[in-house]
Amino acid sequence: MSSTTEFNQELQSDDVAAIDELREIYAKLRAELAKVIVGQDAVIEQIAICLFARGHSLLMGVPGLAKTLLVRRLAETMSLSFSRIQFTPDLMPMDITGTDILQESQDGRREFEFVKGPVFANIVLADEINRAPSKTQAAMLEAMQEHRVTVVGRPYELSPPFFVLATQNPVEQEGTYPLPEAQLDRFMFLISVDYPSRDEEIEIARTTTGGELPELSSILDAESVLKFQSLVRRVPVPQHIYEFAVDLVRRTRPNVDESPDWLKPLVAWGAGPRAVQYLILGAKSHAALNGSYMARLEDILAVAEPVLSHRVLTNFNAESEGIRSNDVIRRLVDELNAENAS
């Protein structure tokens, strides 16, 4: 009996049907977003992988690449509440979480009432998160990690699904507060938003300088998103995929025996155990979105760079040679893949 058949038997028939349904819905979602977003297919796929894996994304790209438009329209296609927080140096934690306001009741008594901040939404766009001071960033990151906020010592739960997409501008770094590595680790993916191709840029100019952009149809609601998030967790993973993910992450660490000799002079710090978790979850989500009933090696390869690129920190030696973390990751993946194939 083939391994594929064995793993298919671990899924209930309802789950098999649900994966087929998710693949169809994902195709409709991409088609709907294509009405207003030109290109960026890889970005849309990676955002969808994060969403259904219950992760959060950090989008990196220069201004004007439709990052905000993409996130807003994604929320529209999913009938989810959306809020945008523009991070600035004077933004305070209460501007994100909300605060207690002194109100006068009908009987004349005064009492504090909690007024929710913009973080109380299903999809939150944290625009230019590196422009706010660390205290404000920490409030946002607590919400991402715990799915709740704490105001004046009282916790307030955030309604699921809760999905944060933060943007970081790679230019104009003066006056910014870069996210520390420990906080970067909270993001499942670092998604690079690149310039469009020439043909795509012509299409952008044609479609955005005429009439109003079309309204998008709703494809999913909050209940369906939660159902598919649970489904992704149940996608089977063969043992060799777990081993590949662990071996890949361990090789990024310059101070362990598994690390190749060429990597040690180039990398200051490697990825931690959370990277393994996100590789597996990303592979499960990628498999389900593409209609596969089990996670495969190609699913791991599809998510390796966005999971690891902000977790593998290159040093000055690498920078002087023009080597980026993505270059290190690609070489590691190619070497490990070749070893497994031999």
C-alpha positions in Angstrom: 0.0 0.0 0.0 1.4 3.4 -1.0 2.2 6.0 1.7 -0.3 8.4 0.0 -3.1 5.9 0.4 -2.2 5.3 4.1 -2.2 9.0 4.9 -5.5 9.5 3.0 -7.1 7.0 5.3 -6.2 9.1 8.3 -8.5 11.8 7.0 -12.2 11.5 7.5 -14.4 11.6 4.4 -15.7 15.0 5.6 -12.2 16.4 5.7 -11.4 15.1 2.2 -14.6 16.9 1.0 -13.6 20.0 3.0 -10.1 20.1 1.4 -11.8 19.9 -2.1 -14.1 22.8 -1.0 -11.2 24.9 0.3 -9.3 24.5 -3.0 -12.3 25.7 -4.9 -12.9 28.6 -2.6 -9.2 29.6 -2.8 -9.5 29.6 -6.6 -12.5 31.9 -6.4 -10.7 34.1 -3.9 -7.8 34.6 -6.2 -10.1 35.3 -9.1 -12.0 37.9 -7.1 -8.8 39.7 -5.9 -7.6 39.7 -9.5 -10.3 42.2 -10.3 -8.5 44.9 -8.3 -5.0 43.5 -7.7 -2.7 43.1 -10.7 -0.1 40.4 -10.3 1.3 39.6 -6.7 0.1 36.0 -7.0 2.9 34.8 -4.7 2.0 37.4 -2.1 -1.7 36.5 -2.2 -0.8 32.8 -1.8 1.5 33.4 1.1 -1.1 35.6 2.9 -3.7 32.9 2.4 -1.3 30.2 3.8 -0.7 32.3 6.9 -4.4 33.1 7.4 -5.5 29.4 7.3 -2.5 28.3 9.4 -3.5 30.9 12.1 -0.3 32.8 11.7 0.6 36.4 11.1 2.5 38.1 8.3 5.1 40.8 8.0 5.0 42.4 4.5 8.2 44.1 3.3 8.0 46.4 0.3 8.5 50.0 -0.8 5.5 52.3 -0.7 3.0 52.2 -3.5 2.8 48.5 -4.1 -0.9 48.1 -3.1 -0.1 46.4 0.2 -2.9 48.3 2.0 -5.4 47.8 -0.9 -4.6 44.1 -1.0 -5.3 43.6 2.7 -8.4 45.7 2.7 -9.9 43.9 -0.3 -8.9 40.5 1.2 -11.1 41.3 4.3 -13.9 42.3 1.9 -13.9 39.0 0.1 -14.1 37.2 3.5 -16.8 39.3 5.2 -14.4 40.0 8.0 -14.0 43.2 10.1 -11.0 45.2 9.1 -9.0 47.9 10.7 -5.9 49.8 9.8 -3.5 51.2 12.4 -1.0 53.7 11.1 2.0 53.4 13.3 3.8 56.7 14.2 6.4 57.7 16.8 3.7 59.2 19.1 1.3 56.2 18.9 0.6 54.9 22.4 -0.5 51.4 23.4 -4.0 52.6 24.4 -4.4 53.9 20.8 -4.2 50.2 19.7 -5.9 48.3 22.5 -8.5 50.9 23.7 -8.9 52.5 27.1 -11.3 53.2 29.9 -13.5 56.3 29.5 -15.3 57.9 32.4 -19.0 57.8 31.5 -22.1 59.1 33.3 -24.9 56.6 33.6 -28.7 57.3 33.4 -29.0 57.4 37.2 -26.2 60.1 37.4 -23.4 57.9 38.6 -20.1 58.0 36.9 -18.2 54.8 36.0 -15.5 53.7 33.7 -16.5 52.0 30.4 -13.9 50.2 28.2 -13.9 51.5 24.6 -12.3 49.0 22.3 -9.3 50.1 20.1 -8.7 49.2 16.5 -7.0 45.9 17.4 -10.5 44.5 17.9 -11.0 43.3 14.4 -10.6 40.1 12.4 -8.0 41.4 10.1 -5.6 44.2 11.4 -3.2 46.0 9.1 -0.3 47.4 11.2 1.1 49.9 8.8 4.8 50.6 9.2 5.0 48.9 12.5 8.7 49.9 12.9 7.7 53.6 13.2 6.2 53.1 16.7 8.3 52.9 19.9 8.9 49.5 21.4 6.2 49.8 24.1 3.6 50.2 21.5 5.0 47.4 19.4 4.9 45.2 22.5 1.1 45.9 22.9 0.5 44.8 19.3 2.7 41.7 19.7 0.9 40.7 22.9 -2.3 40.7 20.9 -0.8 38.6 18.2 0.7 36.0 20.6 -2.1 35.8 23.2 -5.1 36.8 21.1 -6.0 39.2 23.9 -5.1 42.6 25.3 -4.5 43.8 28.8 -5.8 47.2 29.8 -5.4 48.5 33.3 -4.7 45.0 34.5 -7.8 43.5 32.9 -7.6 41.1 30.0 -10.0 41.4 27.0 -10.2 38.5 24.5 -10.1 39.1 20.8 -12.7 37.5 18.7 -11.4 34.8 16.2 -10.4 34.7 13.5 -7.6 37.2 14.3 -5.0 37.9 11.7 -2.4 40.6 11.7 -0.5 41.8 8.6 2.2 44.3 9.5 4.1 46.3 6.9 7.7 47.5 7.2 9.2 50.0 4.8 12.7 49.0 3.7 13.6 52.7 3.0 13.4 55.8 5.1 14.8 54.1 8.2 15.6 57.4 10.0 13.5 57.7 13.2 12.3 54.1 13.1 12.4 51.4 15.8 13.3 48.1 14.1 11.6 45.0 15.5 14.0 43.0 17.6 14.7 39.4 16.5 12.6 38.0 19.3 9.6 40.0 18.1 10.2 39.2 14.4 9.9 35.5 15.4 6.3 36.1 16.3 5.5 36.5 12.5 5.0 33.3 10.7 6.0 34.7 7.3 8.1 37.6 6.1 6.5 38.3 2.7 8.5 40.3 0.2 6.3 42.5 -2.0 8.3 43.2 -5.2 7.9 45.7 -8.0 5.5 44.5 -10.7 6.6 43.4 -14.2 6.4 45.9 -17.1 3.2 44.3 -18.4 1.7 44.3 -15.0 2.6 47.9 -14.5 0.9 48.8 -17.8 -2.2 47.0 -16.6 -2.1 48.8 -13.2 -1.9 52.2 -15.0 -4.9 51.2 -17.2 -7.2 49.8 -14.5 -6.5 52.4 -11.8 -6.8 55.6 -13.7 -10.2 55.1 -15.1 -13.5 54.6 -13.3 -14.1 53.2 -9.8 -12.6 49.9 -8.9 -15.2 47.1 -8.8 -16.8 45.9 -5.6 -15.8 42.3 -4.6 -18.1 39.5 -3.8 -17.9 37.8 -0.4 -16.4 34.3 -0.6 -16.0 33.4 3.1 -17.4 34.4 6.5 -15.7 34.2 9.9 -17.3 30.8 10.7 -16.0 29.3 7.4 -12.5 30.7 8.1 -12.5 29.1 11.5 -13.6 25.8 10.0 -10.9 25.7 7.5 -8.2 26.7 10.0 -9.2 23.7 12.1 -9.1 21.6 8.9 -5.5 22.6 8.1 -4.4 21.4 11.5 -5.7 17.9 10.7 -3.8 17.6 7.4 -1.5 14.5 7.8 2.2 14.9 7.7 4.6 11.9 6.9 7.5 11.3 9.2 10.1 12.2 6.6 8.5 15.7 6.2 8.9 16.3 10.0 12.5 15.1 9.7 13.2 17.4 6.7 11.8 20.4 8.5 13.9 19.7 11.6 17.1 19.0 9.7 16.6 22.2 7.6 16.1 24.4 10.7 19.0 22.8 12.6 21.4 23.5 9.7 20.7 27.2 10.0 22.4 27.4 13.4 26.1 28.1 13.1 27.0 26.6 16.5 25.8 23.1 16.0 27.5 20.1 14.3 24.8 19.8 11.6 25.6 23.2 10.3 27.7 23.1 7.0 31.2 24.6 7.1 30.4 27.2 4.5 27.5 28.6 6.6 29.3 29.2 9.9 31.3 32.3 8.8 28.2 33.9 7.3 25.4 33.5 9.9 25.3 35.1 13.3 22.1 33.4 14.5 19.9 30.6 13.2 16.2 29.8 13.5 14.6 28.4 16.6 12.0 25.7 17.2 9.1 28.0 16.3 10.5 27.9 12.7 9.9 24.1 12.6 6.3 24.6 13.8 5.7 27.2 11.1 7.3 25.1 8.4 4.9 22.2 9.2 1.9 24.4 9.6 2.7 26.3 6.4 3.2 23.0 4.5 -0.2 21.8 5.8 -1.9 25.0 4.7 -0.2 25.1 1.3 -1.2 21.4 0.7 -4.8 22.0 1.6 -5.1 25.2 -0.5 -3.8 23.2 -3.5 -6.2 20.3 -2.9 -3.6 17.8 -1.5 -4.7 15.4 1.3 -1.3 15.3 2.9 1.7 17.5 3.3 4.5 16.8 0.8 8.1 17.9 0.3 7.0 20.5 -2.3 4.8 22.1 0.3 7.8 22.5 2.7 9.9 23.9 -0.1 7.1 26.4 -1.0 7.2 28.0 2.5 10.8 27.6 3.5 11.9 31.1 2.5 9.1 33.2 4.0 9.4 31.2 7.2 13.2 31.3 7.6 14.2 34.6 5.9 13.7 36.7 9.0 15.0 34.0 11.4 18.4 33.5 9.8 20.5 36.5 10.6 23.6 37.0 8.4 26.6 38.8 9.7 29.0 41.4 8.4 31.0 38.8 6.4 27.9 37.9 4.5 26.9 41.5 3.9 30.4 42.3 2.6 30.0 39.5 0.0 26.5 40.5 -0.9 25.0 37.3 0.6 21.5 37.6 2.0 19.6 35.3 4.3 17.5 34.1 1.3 20.7 33.0 -0.5 21.7 31.0 2.6 18.3 29.4 2.8 18.1 28.4 -0.9 21.6 26.8 -0.7 20.6 24.8 2.5 17.3 23.7 0.9 19.1 22.6 -2.3 21.8 20.7 -0.4 19.3 18.9 1.9 17.0 18.1 -1.0 19.9 16.6 -2.9 20.9 14.5 0.0 17.4 13.1 0.5 17.1 12.4 -3.3 20.4 10.4 -3.3 
